Amino acid sequence: MKSWIVAALLARSAVAGPIFLAEWYEFGFDPNHFPSVAGCQPADPSGVPCRAGTTPLLLDTPPWTFSSAGVLNLQITDAFLPGDRFSVYDFGVLIGSTPPVPVQLAMCGLDPNQCFTDPAFSHATFQLPPGSHSLTVTVQPAQLLGEGFFRVLAVPEPALSMLGGLTLLVFGGLARRRSRRTGADRRHGNGIA
């Protein structure tokens, strides 16, 4: 599969850049966009003035529209301070929400890798089927302003995983059979020339 997903025209006639696999994208929320999240300025001129995260990839104006030939995992996480929750929609249909977490004194900064693995921060993974996608996100905020991140990851093909496992079993069985036969030949005086 290619290392990126070709982005299509957005509903608002804005053009999205390509959504690259395994890259974190930053979005923001504030009272002006509530309950929806927005892209970050300057990528989204009417978006949220996001704080710079550890990733330079800022999302433009939602919806974020792309297509994929294979199954994808969408990972989404809250950032900076805990307590915010997100609901993700594909063509307006809810695909899932991140779980509630208590508001507490914790900080993961704006590093999406750290935030996604920190249990104090609301995060989740949702599977997207092959085909076209038009993502929007809403927020249940604990703060007035904030940021979050999402990324899209390719899901390994089960057939390839099964084929790899089957190959290992076949070669392992052949090696074991050969080992047994060689041992039996030696025990019975049938030396191998």
Contacts in CASP RR format, 6 or more apart in sequence:
PFRMAT RR
TARGET T0000
AUTHOR 0000-0000-0000
METHOD contacts of the structure
MODEL  1
MKSWIVAALLARSAVAGPIFLAEWYEFGFDPNHFPSVAGCQPADPSGVPC
RAGTTPLLLDTPPWTFSSAGVLNLQITDAFLPGDRFSVYDFGVLIGSTPP
VPVQLAMCGLDPNQCFTDPAFSHATFQLPPGSHSLTVTVQPAQLLGEGFF
RVLAVPEPALSMLGGLTLLVFGGLARRRSRRTGADRRHGNGIA
1 21 0 8 1.000
1 69 0 8 1.000
1 70 0 8 1.000
1 154 0 8 1.000
3 20 0 8 1.000
3 21 0 8 1.000
4 18 0 8 1.000
4 19 0 8 1.000
4 20 0 8 1.000
4 21 0 8 1.000
5 18 0 8 1.000
5 19 0 8 1.000
5 20 0 8 1.000
5 21 0 8 1.000
5 66 0 8 1.000
5 67 0 8 1.000
5 68 0 8 1.000
5 72 0 8 1.000
5 152 0 8 1.000
6 18 0 8 1.000
6 66 0 8 1.000
6 67 0 8 1.000
7 15 0 8 1.000
7 16 0 8 1.000
7 17 0 8 1.000
7 18 0 8 1.000
7 19 0 8 1.000
7 64 0 8 1.000
7 65 0 8 1.000
7 66 0 8 1.000
8 16 0 8 1.000
8 65 0 8 1.000
8 66 0 8 1.000
8 67 0 8 1.000
8 132 0 8 1.000
9 15 0 8 1.000
9 16 0 8 1.000
9 65 0 8 1.000
10 16 0 8 1.000
10 60 0 8 1.000
10 61 0 8 1.000
10 62 0 8 1.000
10 63 0 8 1.000
10 64 0 8 1.000
10 65 0 8 1.000
11 63 0 8 1.000
11 65 0 8 1.000
11 134 0 8 1.000
12 61 0 8 1.000
14 60 0 8 1.000
14 61 0 8 1.000
16 60 0 8 1.000
16 64 0 8 1.000
16 65 0 8 1.000
16 66 0 8 1.000
17 60 0 8 1.000
18 66 0 8 1.000
19 25 0 8 1.000
19 64 0 8 1.000
19 66 0 8 1.000
19 152 0 8 1.000
20 57 0 8 1.000
21 151 0 8 1.000
21 152 0 8 1.000
21 153 0 8 1.000
21 154 0 8 1.000
22 151 0 8 1.000
22 152 0 8 1.000
22 153 0 8 1.000
22 154 0 8 1.000
23 55 0 8 1.000
23 57 0 8 1.000
23 151 0 8 1.000
24 55 0 8 1.000
24 57 0 8 1.000
24 112 0 8 1.000
24 113 0 8 1.000
24 149 0 8 1.000
24 150 0 8 1.000
24 151 0 8 1.000
25 55 0 8 1.000
25 57 0 8 1.000
25 58 0 8 1.000
25 59 0 8 1.000
25 64 0 8 1.000
25 149 0 8 1.000
25 150 0 8 1.000
25 151 0 8 1.000
26 39 0 8 1.000
26 40 0 8 1.000
26 50 0 8 1.000
26 53 0 8 1.000
26 55 0 8 1.000
26 57 0 8 1.000
26 58 0 8 1.000
26 59 0 8 1.000
26 79 0 8 1.000
26 110 0 8 1.000
26 112 0 8 1.000
26 147 0 8 1.000
26 148 0 8 1.000
26 149 0 8 1.000
27 37 0 8 1.000
27 38 0 8 1.000
27 39 0 8 1.000
27 40 0 8 1.000
27 48 0 8 1.000
27 50 0 8 1.000
27 59 0 8 1.000
27 62 0 8 1.000
27 137 0 8 1.000
27 147 0 8 1.000
27 148 0 8 1.000
27 149 0 8 1.000
27 150 0 8 1.000
28 37 0 8 1.000
28 38 0 8 1.000
28 39 0 8 1.000
28 40 0 8 1.000
28 47 0 8 1.000
28 48 0 8 1.000
28 50 0 8 1.000
28 145 0 8 1.000
28 146 0 8 1.000
28 147 0 8 1.000
28 148 0 8 1.000
29 36 0 8 1.000
29 37 0 8 1.000
29 38 0 8 1.000
29 48 0 8 1.000
29 84 0 8 1.000
29 139 0 8 1.000
29 141 0 8 1.000
29 145 0 8 1.000
29 146 0 8 1.000
29 147 0 8 1.000
30 38 0 8 1.000
30 48 0 8 1.000
30 144 0 8 1.000
30 145 0 8 1.000
30 146 0 8 1.000
31 144 0 8 1.000
32 48 0 8 1.000
33 47 0 8 1.000
33 48 0 8 1.000
34 139 0 8 1.000
34 141 0 8 1.000
35 138 0 8 1.000
35 139 0 8 1.000
35 140 0 8 1.000
36 62 0 8 1.000
36 136 0 8 1.000
36 137 0 8 1.000
36 138 0 8 1.000
36 139 0 8 1.000
37 48 0 8 1.000
37 62 0 8 1.000
37 86 0 8 1.000
37 137 0 8 1.000
37 138 0 8 1.000
37 139 0 8 1.000
37 148 0 8 1.000
38 44 0 8 1.000
38 46 0 8 1.000
38 47 0 8 1.000
38 48 0 8 1.000
38 61 0 8 1.000
38 62 0 8 1.000
39 47 0 8 1.000
39 48 0 8 1.000
39 50 0 8 1.000
39 58 0 8 1.000
39 59 0 8 1.000
39 60 0 8 1.000
39 61 0 8 1.000
39 62 0 8 1.000
40 47 0 8 1.000
40 48 0 8 1.000
40 49 0 8 1.000
40 50 0 8 1.000
40 58 0 8 1.000
40 59 0 8 1.000
40 147 0 8 1.000
41 47 0 8 1.000
41 48 0 8 1.000
41 49 0 8 1.000
41 50 0 8 1.000
41 58 0 8 1.000
42 58 0 8 1.000
43 58 0 8 1.000
43 59 0 8 1.000
43 60 0 8 1.000
44 58 0 8 1.000
44 59 0 8 1.000
44 60 0 8 1.000
44 61 0 8 1.000
44 62 0 8 1.000
45 61 0 8 1.000
46 61 0 8 1.000
47 61 0 8 1.000
48 145 0 8 1.000
48 146 0 8 1.000
48 147 0 8 1.000
50 58 0 8 1.000
50 146 0 8 1.000
50 147 0 8 1.000
51 80 0 8 1.000
51 110 0 8 1.000
51 147 0 8 1.000
52 110 0 8 1.000
53 79 0 8 1.000
53 109 0 8 1.000
53 110 0 8 1.000
53 111 0 8 1.000
53 112 0 8 1.000
53 147 0 8 1.000
54 110 0 8 1.000
54 111 0 8 1.000
54 112 0 8 1.000
54 113 0 8 1.000
55 112 0 8 1.000
55 149 0 8 1.000
62 135 0 8 1.000
62 136 0 8 1.000
62 137 0 8 1.000
63 134 0 8 1.000
63 135 0 8 1.000
63 136 0 8 1.000
64 134 0 8 1.000
64 135 0 8 1.000
64 136 0 8 1.000
65 132 0 8 1.000
65 133 0 8 1.000
65 134 0 8 1.000
65 135 0 8 1.000
66 132 0 8 1.000
66 133 0 8 1.000
66 152 0 8 1.000
67 131 0 8 1.000
67 132 0 8 1.000
67 133 0 8 1.000
68 128 0 8 1.000
68 130 0 8 1.000
68 131 0 8 1.000
68 133 0 8 1.000
68 152 0 8 1.000
69 130 0 8 1.000
69 131 0 8 1.000
70 129 0 8 1.000
70 130 0 8 1.000
70 131 0 8 1.000
70 154 0 8 1.000
70 155 0 8 1.000
71 127 0 8 1.000
71 128 0 8 1.000
71 129 0 8 1.000
71 130 0 8 1.000
71 154 0 8 1.000
71 155 0 8 1.000
72 127 0 8 1.000
72 128 0 8 1.000
72 152 0 8 1.000
72 153 0 8 1.000
72 154 0 8 1.000
72 155 0 8 1.000
73 125 0 8 1.000
73 126 0 8 1.000
73 127 0 8 1.000
73 128 0 8 1.000
73 152 0 8 1.000
73 153 0 8 1.000
73 154 0 8 1.000
73 155 0 8 1.000
74 88 0 8 1.000
74 95 0 8 1.000
74 125 0 8 1.000
74 126 0 8 1.000
74 127 0 8 1.000
74 128 0 8 1.000
74 135 0 8 1.000
74 150 0 8 1.000
74 151 0 8 1.000
74 152 0 8 1.000
74 153 0 8 1.000
75 116 0 8 1.000
75 123 0 8 1.000
75 124 0 8 1.000
75 125 0 8 1.000
75 150 0 8 1.000
75 151 0 8 1.000
75 152 0 8 1.000
75 153 0 8 1.000
76 86 0 8 1.000
76 88 0 8 1.000
76 98 0 8 1.000
76 123 0 8 1.000
76 124 0 8 1.000
76 126 0 8 1.000
76 137 0 8 1.000
76 148 0 8 1.000
76 149 0 8 1.000
76 150 0 8 1.000
77 98 0 8 1.000
77 112 0 8 1.000
77 115 0 8 1.000
77 116 0 8 1.000
77 121 0 8 1.000
77 122 0 8 1.000
77 123 0 8 1.000
77 148 0 8 1.000
77 149 0 8 1.000
77 150 0 8 1.000
78 84 0 8 1.000
78 85 0 8 1.000
78 86 0 8 1.000
78 98 0 8 1.000
78 101 0 8 1.000
78 115 0 8 1.000
78 121 0 8 1.000
78 122 0 8 1.000
78 123 0 8 1.000
78 148 0 8 1.000
79 108 0 8 1.000
79 109 0 8 1.000
79 110 0 8 1.000
79 111 0 8 1.000
79 112 0 8 1.000
79 115 0 8 1.000
79 121 0 8 1.000
79 146 0 8 1.000
79 147 0 8 1.000
79 148 0 8 1.000
79 149 0 8 1.000
80 107 0 8 1.000
80 108 0 8 1.000
80 109 0 8 1.000
80 110 0 8 1.000
80 115 0 8 1.000
80 146 0 8 1.000
80 147 0 8 1.000
81 106 0 8 1.000
81 107 0 8 1.000
81 142 0 8 1.000
81 143 0 8 1.000
81 146 0 8 1.000
82 101 0 8 1.000
82 102 0 8 1.000
82 103 0 8 1.000
82 104 0 8 1.000
82 106 0 8 1.000
82 108 0 8 1.000
82 118 0 8 1.000
82 120 0 8 1.000
82 121 0 8 1.000
82 122 0 8 1.000
82 142 0 8 1.000
83 100 0 8 1.000
83 101 0 8 1.000
83 102 0 8 1.000
83 103 0 8 1.000
83 104 0 8 1.000
83 121 0 8 1.000
83 122 0 8 1.000
83 142 0 8 1.000
83 143 0 8 1.000
84 122 0 8 1.000
84 139 0 8 1.000
84 140 0 8 1.000
84 141 0 8 1.000
84 142 0 8 1.000
84 143 0 8 1.000
84 146 0 8 1.000
84 148 0 8 1.000
85 97 0 8 1.000
85 98 0 8 1.000
85 99 0 8 1.000
85 100 0 8 1.000
85 101 0 8 1.000
85 122 0 8 1.000
85 139 0 8 1.000
85 140 0 8 1.000
86 97 0 8 1.000
86 98 0 8 1.000
86 122 0 8 1.000
86 137 0 8 1.000
86 138 0 8 1.000
86 139 0 8 1.000
86 140 0 8 1.000
86 148 0 8 1.000
87 94 0 8 1.000
87 96 0 8 1.000
87 97 0 8 1.000
87 98 0 8 1.000
87 137 0 8 1.000
87 138 0 8 1.000
87 139 0 8 1.000
87 140 0 8 1.000
88 94 0 8 1.000
88 95 0 8 1.000
88 96 0 8 1.000
88 97 0 8 1.000
88 126 0 8 1.000
88 135 0 8 1.000
88 136 0 8 1.000
88 137 0 8 1.000
88 150 0 8 1.000
89 95 0 8 1.000
89 135 0 8 1.000
89 136 0 8 1.000
89 137 0 8 1.000
89 138 0 8 1.000
90 128 0 8 1.000
90 133 0 8 1.000
90 134 0 8 1.000
90 135 0 8 1.000
91 133 0 8 1.000
91 134 0 8 1.000
92 134 0 8 1.000
92 136 0 8 1.000
95 126 0 8 1.000
95 128 0 8 1.000
96 124 0 8 1.000
96 126 0 8 1.000
97 124 0 8 1.000
98 122 0 8 1.000
98 123 0 8 1.000
98 124 0 8 1.000
99 122 0 8 1.000
99 124 0 8 1.000
100 122 0 8 1.000
101 119 0 8 1.000
101 120 0 8 1.000
101 121 0 8 1.000
101 122 0 8 1.000
103 142 0 8 1.000
104 120 0 8 1.000
106 118 0 8 1.000
106 120 0 8 1.000
106 121 0 8 1.000
108 114 0 8 1.000
108 115 0 8 1.000
108 118 0 8 1.000
108 120 0 8 1.000
108 121 0 8 1.000
109 115 0 8 1.000
110 147 0 8 1.000
112 148 0 8 1.000
112 149 0 8 1.000
112 151 0 8 1.000
115 121 0 8 1.000
115 123 0 8 1.000
115 148 0 8 1.000
115 149 0 8 1.000
116 123 0 8 1.000
116 149 0 8 1.000
127 155 0 8 1.000
128 152 0 8 1.000
135 150 0 8 1.000
137 150 0 8 1.000
182 192 0 8 1.000
184 190 0 8 1.000
185 191 0 8 1.000
185 192 0 8 1.000
END
